[in-house]
Amino acid sequence: MSDEIAGYLFLWLNSPWNLLLIQRHTYGSIIFEITEYHLADVSVPLIDKSIIKEINQLALSANKLRTDAFNKEQQDWQCLKIFSMIND
């Protein structure tokens, strides 16, 4: 998938509005089973390209920040483990 639209698509596919559209095509009473065929039936709103580009960039930036924060948190936990082992 192109980075030019990946963030925009991610946000749309995870939006409450789109979830309702996807659920219309799913089967299962409690756990919805979603296949690529269900997603193929869902329309993606194409708005002004400059707005899509801005939304996409914000989504990709937010994802990078979340990943960076997670990695730093993991490093901190490793440091705490080492510190704990040294002081035992």
N, CA and C of each residue as an Amber inpcrd file, in Angstrom:
protein
   264
   0.8450000  -1.1790000   0.0000000   0.0000000   0.0000000   0.0000000
   0.8870000   1.2370000   0.0000000   0.4640000   2.2180000  -0.6920000
   1.2070000   3.4630000  -0.8170000   1.1330000   4.2740000   0.4750000
   2.2670000   4.8420000   0.8800000   2.2800000   5.7260000   2.0490000
   1.4950000   7.0090000   1.7930000   1.1410000   7.2570000   0.5440000
   0.3990000   8.4730000   0.2220000  -1.0480000   8.4170000   0.6880000
  -1.5620000   7.2240000   0.9670000  -2.9590000   7.0930000   1.3750000
  -3.1450000   6.1140000   2.5360000  -2.0780000   5.4650000   2.9780000
  -2.1700000   4.4340000   4.0230000  -2.7850000   4.9730000   5.3130000
  -2.3390000   6.1250000   5.7770000  -2.8690000   6.6970000   7.0220000
  -4.3280000   7.0750000   6.8970000  -4.6820000   7.6490000   5.7550000
  -6.0720000   8.0320000   5.5010000  -6.9780000   6.7990000   5.5080000
  -6.5540000   5.7450000   4.8090000  -7.3450000   4.5120000   4.7710000
  -7.4560000   3.8760000   6.1520000  -6.3600000   3.8780000   6.8970000
  -6.3860000   3.3110000   8.2450000  -7.4310000   4.0240000   9.0940000
  -7.4100000   5.3540000   9.0600000  -8.3670000   6.1120000   9.8680000
  -9.7990000   5.8620000   9.4130000 -10.0200000   5.8190000   8.1080000
 -11.3760000   5.5720000   7.6130000 -11.8490000   4.1740000   8.0000000
 -11.0030000   3.1680000   7.8050000 -11.4120000   1.7940000   8.1040000
 -11.6440000   1.5660000   9.5910000 -11.0330000   2.3900000  10.4390000
 -11.1990000   2.2650000  11.8850000 -12.2020000   3.2520000  12.4640000
 -12.8790000   3.9910000  11.6100000 -13.8390000   4.9890000  12.0890000
 -15.1540000   4.3190000  12.4780000 -15.8960000   4.9270000  13.4000000
 -17.1960000   4.3710000  13.7910000 -18.1680000   4.2690000  12.6070000
 -18.1130000   5.2110000  11.6940000 -19.0150000   5.1890000  10.5390000
 -18.7160000   3.9790000   9.6560000 -17.4460000   3.7550000   9.4070000
 -17.0900000   2.6410000   8.5390000 -17.3530000   1.3010000   9.2140000
 -17.1700000   1.2270000  10.5170000 -17.4510000  -0.0220000  11.2250000
 -18.8980000  -0.4630000  10.9790000 -19.8160000   0.4890000  11.0010000
 -21.2140000   0.1640000  10.7220000 -21.3840000  -0.3560000   9.3010000
 -20.6710000   0.2480000   8.3510000 -20.7510000  -0.2100000   6.9620000
 -20.1940000  -1.6310000   6.8160000 -19.0960000  -1.8960000   7.5030000
 -18.4920000  -3.2310000   7.4390000 -19.4120000  -4.2630000   8.0790000
 -19.9860000  -3.9300000   9.2260000 -20.8270000  -4.8780000   9.9520000
 -22.0680000  -5.2780000   9.1680000 -22.5080000  -4.4260000   8.2510000
 -23.6640000  -4.7750000   7.4250000 -23.3970000  -6.0200000   6.5920000
 -22.1130000  -6.2480000   6.2600000 -21.7520000  -7.3480000   5.3660000
 -21.1420000  -8.5440000   6.0900000 -21.0840000  -8.5020000   7.4150000
 -20.4370000  -9.5910000   8.1510000 -21.4550000 -10.6550000   8.5470000
 -20.9320000 -11.7550000   9.0270000 -21.7860000 -12.8050000   9.5500000
 -21.2080000 -13.2700000  10.8690000 -22.0430000 -13.8240000  11.6990000
 -21.6570000 -14.2300000  13.0470000 -22.4730000 -13.4180000  14.0320000
 -22.9480000 -14.0460000  15.0770000 -23.8460000 -13.3600000  15.9970000
 -23.1080000 -12.5320000  17.0430000 -21.9910000 -13.0170000  17.5100000
 -21.2750000 -12.2940000  18.5620000 -19.9330000 -11.7880000  18.0510000
 -19.1650000 -12.6650000  17.4680000 -17.8550000 -12.2830000  16.9380000
 -18.0080000 -12.1180000  15.4370000 -17.7500000 -10.9120000  14.9790000
 -17.8720000 -10.6410000  13.5580000 -16.6540000 -11.1740000  12.8270000
 -16.9050000 -11.8830000  11.7700000 -15.8100000 -12.3630000  10.9340000
 -15.7480000 -11.4730000   9.7080000 -14.6310000 -10.8010000   9.5450000
 -14.4510000  -9.8670000   8.4370000 -13.3910000 -10.4190000   7.5000000
 -13.7270000 -10.4720000   6.2420000 -12.7790000 -10.9370000   5.2290000
 -12.4700000  -9.8000000   4.2770000 -11.5130000 -10.0460000   3.4060000
 -11.1670000  -9.0250000   2.4160000 -12.3460000  -8.7200000   1.4950000
 -13.2590000  -9.6720000   1.3610000 -14.4380000  -9.4550000   0.5220000
 -15.3750000  -8.4180000   1.1470000 -15.4580000  -8.4360000   2.4860000
 -16.2730000  -7.4320000   3.1680000 -15.6780000  -6.0400000   2.9520000
 -14.3780000  -5.9490000   3.0720000 -13.7300000  -4.6520000   2.8980000
 -13.8350000  -4.1610000   1.4600000 -13.8370000  -5.0850000   0.5130000
 -13.9320000  -4.6980000  -0.8930000 -15.2720000  -4.0520000  -1.2060000
 -16.2900000  -4.3630000  -0.4130000 -17.6190000  -3.7910000  -0.6370000
 -17.8160000  -2.4260000   0.0060000 -16.8570000  -1.9740000   0.7930000
 -16.9920000  -0.7080000   1.5100000 -16.4150000   0.4260000   0.6690000
 -17.1880000   1.4810000   0.5480000 -16.7250000   2.6540000  -0.1950000
 -15.8220000   3.5150000   0.6820000 -14.8320000   4.1210000   0.0530000
 -13.9300000   5.0440000   0.7420000 -14.2200000   6.4380000   0.1990000
 -14.5730000   7.3710000   1.0760000 -14.8620000   8.7180000   0.5850000
 -13.5800000   9.3950000   0.0910000 -13.6190000   9.8390000  -1.1280000
 -12.4820000  10.5680000  -1.6870000 -12.8430000  12.0460000  -1.7080000
 -12.1570000  12.7750000  -0.8720000 -12.3860000  14.2100000  -0.7510000
 -11.2260000  14.9360000  -1.4150000 -11.1330000  16.2110000  -1.2260000
 -10.0710000  16.9990000  -1.8290000  -8.6990000  16.3810000  -1.5240000
  -7.8710000  16.2650000  -2.5490000  -6.5680000  15.5950000  -2.4040000
  -5.6960000  16.2430000  -1.3470000  -5.7650000  17.5580000  -1.2200000
  -4.9250000  18.2330000  -0.2210000  -5.3700000  17.8700000   1.1910000
  -6.6630000  17.6730000   1.3940000  -7.1740000  17.2760000   2.7170000
  -6.7880000  15.8280000   3.0070000  -6.9150000  14.9600000   2.0080000
  -6.4860000  13.5650000   2.1840000  -5.0010000  13.5270000   2.5380000
  -4.2130000  14.3240000   1.8490000  -2.7720000  14.3480000   2.1050000
  -2.4750000  14.7980000   3.5350000  -3.1840000  15.8160000   4.0050000
  -2.9630000  16.3140000   5.3690000  -3.3890000  15.2800000   6.4100000
  -4.5520000  14.6760000   6.2150000  -5.0320000  13.6340000   7.1350000
  -4.0560000  12.4640000   7.1520000  -3.6120000  12.0670000   5.9720000
  -2.6790000  10.9570000   5.8490000  -1.3860000  11.2490000   6.6070000
  -0.8440000  12.4430000   6.4150000   0.4090000  12.8110000   7.0720000
   0.2550000  12.8230000   8.5920000  -0.8540000  13.3630000   9.0640000
  -1.1030000  13.3810000  10.5090000  -1.2300000  11.9700000  11.0730000
  -1.9150000  11.0990000  10.3450000  -2.0800000   9.7160000  10.8040000
  -0.7460000   8.9880000  10.8550000   0.0750000   9.1540000   9.8160000
   1.3810000   8.4890000   9.8000000   2.2990000   9.0480000  10.8840000
   2.2410000  10.3580000  11.1040000   3.0600000  10.9790000  12.1640000
   2.6310000  10.4690000  13.5350000   1.3250000  10.3880000  13.7630000
   0.8230000   9.8960000  15.0440000   1.2540000   8.4500000  15.2710000
   1.2010000   7.6450000  14.2290000   1.6220000   6.2520000  14.3420000
   3.1050000   6.1540000  14.6970000   3.9190000   6.9870000  14.0640000
   5.3570000   6.9870000  14.3670000   5.6030000   7.4040000  15.8130000
   4.8930000   8.4180000  16.2870000   5.0480000   8.8630000  17.6720000
   4.6330000   7.7670000  18.6530000   3.5440000   7.0430000  18.3540000
   3.1230000   5.9360000  19.2180000   4.1780000   4.8410000  19.2580000
   4.7440000   4.5350000  18.0950000   5.7800000   3.5020000  18.0220000
   7.0180000   3.9320000  18.8000000   7.4260000   5.1820000  18.6280000
   8.5880000   5.6950000  19.3620000   8.3470000   5.6510000  20.8690000
   7.1570000   6.0570000  21.2980000   6.8330000   6.0470000  22.7310000
   6.8590000   4.6210000  23.2780000   6.3040000   3.6830000  22.5340000
   6.3040000   2.2810000  22.9610000   7.7380000   1.7680000  23.0930000
   8.5780000   2.0570000  22.1070000   9.9700000   1.5990000  22.1500000
  10.7190000   2.1940000  23.3310000  10.4890000   3.4590000  23.6220000
  11.1370000   4.0880000  24.7810000  10.6480000   3.4720000  26.0800000
   9.3660000   3.1750000  26.1420000   8.8190000   2.5270000  27.3330000
   9.4600000   1.1550000  27.5400000   9.6310000   0.4020000  26.4640000
  10.2740000  -0.9070000  26.5650000  11.7090000  -0.7840000  27.0490000
  12.4290000   0.2360000  26.5650000  13.8010000   0.4780000  27.0180000
  13.8270000   0.8040000  28.5040000  12.8530000   1.6140000  28.9450000
  12.7830000   1.9610000  30.3660000  12.5340000   0.7250000  31.2240000
  11.6470000  -0.1650000  30.7570000  11.3860000  -1.3890000  31.5010000
  12.6420000  -2.2560000  31.5830000  13.3900000  -2.3010000  30.5060000
  14.6490000  -3.0650000  30.5140000  15.6200000  -2.4650000  31.5320000
  15.7230000  -1.1480000  31.5730000  16.6030000  -0.4910000  32.5380000
  16.1680000  -0.7960000  33.9650000  14.8540000  -0.7730000  34.2020000
  14.3510000  -1.0850000  35.5350000  14.6530000  -2.5330000  35.9220000
  14.5300000  -3.4420000  34.9720000  14.8520000  -4.8460000  35.2450000
  16.3190000  -4.9920000  35.6230000  17.1940000  -4.3590000  34.8630000
  18.6320000  -4.4340000  35.1350000  18.9450000  -3.8180000  36.4890000
  18.3520000  -2.6450000  36.7690000  18.5730000  -1.9670000  38.0440000
  18.0930000  -2.8410000  39.1880000  16.9520000  -3.4900000  38.9940000
  16.3920000  -4.3560000  40.0160000  17.3020000  -5.5570000  40.2750000
  17.8720000  -6.1190000  39.2200000  18.7680000  -7.2670000  39.3540000
  20.0480000  -6.8760000  40.0630000  20.5480000  -5.6840000  39.7950000
  21.7770000  -5.2190000  40.4270000  21.5810000  -5.0030000  41.9240000
  20.4130000  -4.4930000  42.2960000  20.1500000  -4.1720000  43.6880000
  19.6340000  -5.3560000  44.4960000  19.4190000  -6.5020000  43.8740000
  18.9700000  -7.6910000  44.6250000  20.0920000  -8.3970000  45.2910000
